[in-house]
């Protein structure tokens, strides 16, 4: 065991070497049936829906801070505990948890490849249900990692602002629509969140050079403030975390995302 902090992106073999560490907290955001069948030994389960408001028309909006404190406390989050998160889809749900933690000044590590890499590479699995000792989250709530629609409306056209739309190309163009209106926020560029994943390496992140090329080719550069969005800030939480891993200093998420923007009548739209 070691007291060294965990890296923000941890490989399965490195996590396996830490299993059994008393202070380690592993949180699994996989579907509940998947978690019941197999999970990383010691992992506690968190239903993704508890991290979001869940109310139409913008279900990805934040619950109130008190509810989030309760959820995080119930799964045993603590500033003193090293934390590793993962899911069964490549990291979208796990990164929404990491983004939520940032609102309280907290952080954690993402398991590279998540359950796909862990299981496919034959690391140990278990079915036992793990119940953590509850904690109290008393760090201050800081909303600055999140933006609201009015913030974006006031800054549309600002060359210092970059809008990264993590949805599919069909959603971005308006060909596929999951709101009253289709299209994207004016000035946004499209980078489907799955483009950062390598299917040949069990959904690990692509190499840093490839990720940087994907971003700079779309003028998403570190000197700009970057706001990530998708439909509900689920997929775009992964984009947010990738940018943070790459050292982008000013990255925010829009929890209302297209579900809010596309259902308002006072927001401009491009197709």
ROKOL-863595 format. One record per residue (C-alpha): residue in three letters; x, y, z; residue number from 1. Coordinates in Angstrom, 1 decimal, always signed. Layout:
   residuo     east    north       up   num
       ALA        X        Y        Z   NUM
...
***
This chain:
   residuo     east    north       up   num
       UNK     +0.0     +0.0     +0.0     1
       UNK     +1.0     +3.6     -0.6     2
       UNK     -0.1     +7.0     +0.4     3
       UNK     +0.8     +8.5     -2.9     4
       UNK     -2.2    +10.1     -4.6     5
       UNK     -3.8     +8.2     -7.4     6
       UNK     -3.4     +9.4    -11.0     7
       UNK     -6.5    +11.0    -12.6     8
       UNK     -6.6     +8.1    -15.1     9
       UNK     -5.7     +4.7    -13.7    10
       UNK     -5.1     +1.5    -15.6    11
       UNK     -6.8     -1.8    -14.6    12
       UNK     -3.5     -3.5    -13.5    13
       UNK     -2.7     -0.5    -11.3    14
       UNK     -6.1     -0.7     -9.6    15
       UNK     -5.8     -4.4     -9.1    16
       UNK     -2.6     -3.9     -7.2    17
       UNK     -4.5     -1.6     -4.8    18
       UNK     -7.4     -3.9     -4.1    19
       UNK     -7.8     -4.5     -0.4    20
       UNK     -6.5     -1.1     +0.6    21
       UNK     -8.7     -0.1     +3.5    22
       UNK     -9.2     +3.5     +2.5    23
       UNK     -9.8     +2.9     -1.2    24
       UNK    -13.3     +3.7     -2.4    25
       UNK    -14.4     +2.2     -5.8    26
       UNK    -17.7     +3.4     -7.3    27
       UNK    -19.4     +1.5    -10.1    28
       UNK    -22.0     +3.5    -12.2    29
       UNK    -22.8     +0.5    -14.4    30
       UNK    -26.4     -0.6    -14.9    31
       UNK    -27.7     -2.2    -11.8    32
       UNK    -28.2     -5.6    -13.4    33
       UNK    -24.6     -5.5    -14.7    34
       UNK    -23.3     -4.6    -11.3    35
       UNK    -25.2     -7.5     -9.7    36
       UNK    -23.6    -10.0    -12.1    37
       UNK    -20.0     -8.8    -11.8    38
       UNK    -18.1     -5.8    -10.6    39
       UNK    -14.6     -4.8     -9.4    40
       UNK    -14.0     -6.4     -5.9    41
       UNK    -15.1     -4.0     -3.2    42
       UNK    -16.9     -1.6     -5.5    43
       UNK    -20.1     +0.1     -4.3    44
       UNK    -22.9     +0.8     -6.8    45
       UNK    -24.4     +4.2     -7.6    46
       UNK    -27.5     +4.6     -9.8    47
       UNK    -26.7     +7.3    -12.3    48
       UNK    -30.1     +8.8    -12.0    49
       UNK    -29.3    +10.0     -8.5    50
       UNK    -26.8    +12.5     -9.9    51
       UNK    -29.3    +14.3    -12.0    52
       UNK    -32.5    +16.2    -11.4    53
       UNK    -34.4    +13.9    -13.8    54
       UNK    -37.3    +16.3    -14.4    55
       UNK    -38.4    +17.3    -17.9    56
       UNK    -37.6    +19.1    -20.1    57
       UNK    -34.0    +19.1    -19.0    58
       UNK    -33.4    +16.0    -16.9    59
       UNK    -29.6    +16.5    -16.7    60
       UNK    -29.9    +19.6    -14.6    61
       UNK    -28.3    +19.6    -11.2    62
       UNK    -30.3    +18.5     -8.1    63
       UNK    -29.9    +20.9     -5.2    64
       UNK    -26.6    +20.7     -3.3    65
       UNK    -28.1    +19.1     -0.3    66
       UNK    -29.4    +16.2     -2.3    67
       UNK    -26.0    +15.8     -3.9    68
       UNK    -24.2    +15.9     -0.5    69
       UNK    -26.6    +13.1     +0.7    70
       UNK    -25.9    +10.9     -2.4    71
       UNK    -22.1    +11.4     -2.1    72
       UNK    -22.2    +10.7     +1.6    73
       UNK    -24.2     +7.5     +1.2    74
       UNK    -21.6     +6.0     -1.0    75
       UNK    -18.8     +6.9     +1.4    76
       UNK    -17.1     +9.8     -0.5    77
       UNK    -14.6    +11.7     +1.6    78
       UNK    -11.7    +14.1     +0.9    79
       UNK     -9.5    +11.7     +2.8    80
       UNK    -10.3     +8.6     +0.7    81
       UNK     -8.8     +7.8     -2.7    82
       UNK    -11.6     +7.3     -5.2    83
       UNK    -11.8     +5.3     -8.4    84
       UNK    -14.9     +5.4    -10.6    85
       UNK    -16.0     +3.4    -13.6    86
       UNK    -19.0     +2.3    -15.6    87
       UNK    -19.9     -0.2    -18.3    88
       UNK    -20.2     +2.3    -21.2    89
       UNK    -16.8     +3.9    -21.7    90
       UNK    -16.9     +6.5    -18.9    91
       UNK    -19.8     +8.8    -19.5    92
       UNK    -21.6     +8.1    -16.3    93
       UNK    -18.4     +7.8    -14.3    94
       UNK    -17.3    +11.2    -15.6    95
       UNK    -20.6    +12.8    -14.6    96
       UNK    -19.8    +11.7    -11.1    97
       UNK    -16.3    +13.2    -11.4    98
       UNK    -17.8    +16.5    -12.7    99
       UNK    -20.3    +16.5     -9.8   100
       UNK    -17.4    +16.0     -7.3   101
       UNK    -15.7    +19.0     -8.8   102
       UNK    -18.6    +21.1     -7.6   103
       UNK    -17.6    +20.3     -4.0   104
       UNK    -13.8    +20.7     -4.7   105
       UNK    -13.4    +16.9     -4.7   106
       UNK    -11.9    +14.6     -7.3   107
       UNK    -11.1    +11.0     -8.2   108
       UNK     -9.6     +8.7    -10.7   109
       UNK    -11.2     +7.3    -13.8   110
       UNK    -10.6     +3.6    -14.5   111
       UNK     -9.3     +3.6    -18.1   112
       UNK    -11.6     +1.4    -20.2   113
       UNK    -14.0     +0.8    -17.3   114
       UNK    -15.6     -2.5    -16.9   115
       UNK    -14.8     -3.5    -20.5   116
       UNK    -11.1     -3.3    -19.9   117
       UNK    -11.3     -4.8    -16.4   118
       UNK    -13.4     -7.8    -17.4   119
       UNK    -12.0     -8.5    -20.9   120
       UNK     -8.5     -8.5    -19.5   121
       UNK     -9.5    -11.0    -16.8   122
       UNK     -9.0     -9.0    -13.7   123
       UNK    -10.9    -10.4    -10.7   124
       UNK    -14.7     -9.9    -10.4   125
       UNK    -17.2    -10.4     -7.6   126
       UNK    -20.9    -10.4     -7.1   127
       UNK    -21.1     -9.5     -3.4   128
       UNK    -23.0     -6.3     -2.5   129
       UNK    -20.7     -3.8     -0.8   130
       UNK    -22.2     -1.2     +1.6   131
       UNK    -19.8     +1.6     +2.6   132
       UNK    -19.8     +3.4     +5.9   133
       UNK    -21.6     +6.7     +5.3   134
       UNK    -19.8    +10.0     +5.4   135
       UNK    -20.7    +13.7     +5.6   136
       UNK    -19.7    +16.0     +2.8   137
       UNK    -19.0    +19.4     +4.3   138
       UNK    -16.8    +21.0     +1.7   139
       UNK    -18.2    +24.2     +0.1   140
       UNK    -20.4    +24.0     -3.0   141
       UNK    -18.9    +25.8     -5.9   142
       UNK    -21.1    +26.1     -9.0   143
       UNK    -18.3    +27.5    -11.2   144
       UNK    -17.7    +24.2    -13.1   145
       UNK    -21.3    +24.5    -14.4   146
       UNK    -22.9    +27.1    -16.6   147
       UNK    -26.5    +28.1    -17.2   148
       UNK    -28.2    +29.0    -20.6   149
       UNK    -28.1    +32.7    -19.8   150
       UNK    -24.3    +32.6    -19.4   151
       UNK    -24.0    +31.2    -22.9   152
       UNK    -26.6    +33.5    -24.4   153
       UNK    -24.6    +36.5    -23.1   154
       UNK    -21.3    +35.2    -24.6   155
       UNK    -22.4    +33.8    -28.0   156
       UNK    -19.9    +35.0    -30.6   157
       UNK    -17.1    +35.6    -28.0   158
       UNK    -13.9    +34.3    -29.6   159
       UNK    -12.5    +33.4    -26.2   160
       UNK    -15.4    +30.9    -25.7   161
       UNK    -15.4    +27.4    -27.4   162
       UNK    -18.5    +25.3    -27.3   163
       UNK    -17.9    +21.6    -27.6   164
       UNK    -21.0    +19.5    -28.6   165
       UNK    -20.4    +15.9    -27.7   166
       UNK    -23.5    +14.4    -29.4   167
       UNK    -23.6    +12.4    -32.6   168
       UNK    -23.2    +14.2    -35.9   169
       UNK    -26.9    +13.5    -36.7   170
       UNK    -28.0    +15.2    -33.5   171
       UNK    -25.6    +18.1    -34.1   172
       UNK    -27.0    +18.7    -37.6   173
       UNK    -30.6    +18.4    -36.5   174
       UNK    -31.2    +15.2    -38.5   175
       UNK    -31.9    +13.4    -35.3   176
       UNK    -33.8    +15.3    -32.7   177
       UNK    -34.5    +14.7    -29.0   178
       UNK    -36.0    +18.1    -28.2   179
       UNK    -38.6    +20.4    -29.7   180
       UNK    -36.0    +21.9    -32.0   181
       UNK    -33.0    +20.2    -33.6   182
       UNK    -29.5    +21.5    -34.3   183
       UNK    -26.8    +23.0    -32.1   184
       UNK    -25.8    +26.1    -30.2   185
       UNK    -24.5    +28.7    -32.6   186
       UNK    -20.7    +28.5    -32.9   187
       UNK    -20.4    +25.0    -31.4   188
       UNK    -18.2    +22.4    -32.9   189
       UNK    -19.0    +18.7    -32.9   190
       UNK    -16.8    +16.0    -31.5   191
       UNK    -18.8    +12.9    -30.6   192
       UNK    -17.6    +11.7    -27.2   193
       UNK    -17.0     +8.2    -28.5   194
       UNK    -14.3     +9.5    -30.9   195
       UNK    -12.0     +9.7    -27.8   196
       UNK    -12.5     +6.0    -27.1   197
       UNK    -10.4     +3.2    -28.7   198
       UNK    -12.6     +0.2    -29.3   199
       UNK     -9.5     -1.9    -30.1   200
       UNK     -8.2     -1.3    -26.6   201
       UNK    -11.4     -2.1    -24.6   202
       UNK    -12.7     +1.5    -24.7   203
       UNK     -9.6     +3.1    -23.2   204
       UNK     -8.9     +6.7    -24.1   205
       UNK     -7.0     +7.2    -27.3   206
       UNK     -3.4     +8.3    -27.0   207
       UNK     -2.9    +11.9    -25.9   208
       UNK     -1.5    +13.0    -29.3   209
       UNK     -4.7    +11.7    -31.1   210
       UNK     -6.9    +13.4    -28.5   211
       UNK     -5.1    +16.7    -28.9   212
       UNK     -5.3    +16.5    -32.7   213
       UNK     -9.1    +15.9    -32.6   214
       UNK     -9.5    +19.0    -30.4   215
       UNK     -7.1    +21.4    -32.1   216
       UNK     -8.5    +20.5    -35.5   217
       UNK    -11.8    +21.9    -34.2   218
       UNK    -10.1    +25.0    -32.7   219
       UNK    -10.7    +23.7    -29.1   220
       UNK     -7.4    +25.0    -27.7   221
       UNK     -6.2    +25.5    -24.1   222
       UNK     -6.2    +29.3    -24.2   223
       UNK    -10.0    +29.4    -24.7   224
       UNK    -12.7    +28.7    -22.1   225
       UNK    -14.4    +25.5    -23.2   226
       UNK    -18.0    +24.6    -22.4   227
       UNK    -19.1    +21.0    -23.0   228
       UNK    -22.6    +19.9    -23.6   229
       UNK    -24.6    +17.1    -25.1   230
       UNK    -28.3    +16.2    -24.6   231
       UNK    -28.2    +16.1    -20.8   232
       UNK    -24.5    +16.6    -19.9   233
       UNK    -23.9    +12.8    -19.6   234
       UNK    -21.8    +12.2    -22.7   235
       UNK    -20.2    +15.7    -22.4   236
       UNK    -19.1    +15.0    -18.9   237
       UNK    -16.7    +12.6    -20.5   238
       UNK    -15.5    +15.3    -22.9   239
       UNK    -15.1    +17.6    -19.9   240
       UNK    -12.9    +15.1    -18.1   241
       UNK    -10.8    +14.4    -21.2   242
       UNK    -10.1    +18.1    -21.5   243
       UNK     -9.1    +18.3    -17.8   244
       UNK     -6.8    +15.3    -18.3   245
       UNK     -5.1    +17.2    -21.1   246
       UNK     -4.5    +20.2    -18.9   247
       UNK     -7.1    +22.6    -20.3   248
       UNK     -7.4    +25.2    -17.5   249
       UNK    -10.9    +26.6    -18.1   250
       UNK    -13.4    +23.8    -18.8   251
       UNK    -17.1    +23.9    -17.8   252
       UNK    -20.2    +21.8    -18.3   253
       UNK    -23.7    +22.8    -19.3   254
       UNK    -26.0    +20.5    -17.3   255
       UNK    -29.1    +21.8    -19.1   256
       UNK    -27.5    +20.9    -22.4   257
       UNK    -29.6    +20.5    -25.6   258
       UNK    -32.6    +19.2    -23.6   259
       UNK    -32.9    +22.7    -22.2   260
       UNK    -31.6    +24.8    -25.1   261
       UNK    -33.6    +22.9    -27.8   262
       UNK    -36.8    +23.2    -25.8   263
       UNK    -36.6    +26.9    -25.1   264
       UNK    -38.1    +29.4    -27.5   265
       UNK    -35.6    +32.2    -26.7   266
       UNK    -32.4    +30.4    -27.6   267
       UNK    -30.9    +30.7    -31.1   268
       UNK    -30.2    +27.5    -33.0   269
       UNK    -27.9    +26.5    -35.9   270
       UNK    -28.4    +23.4    -38.1   271
***
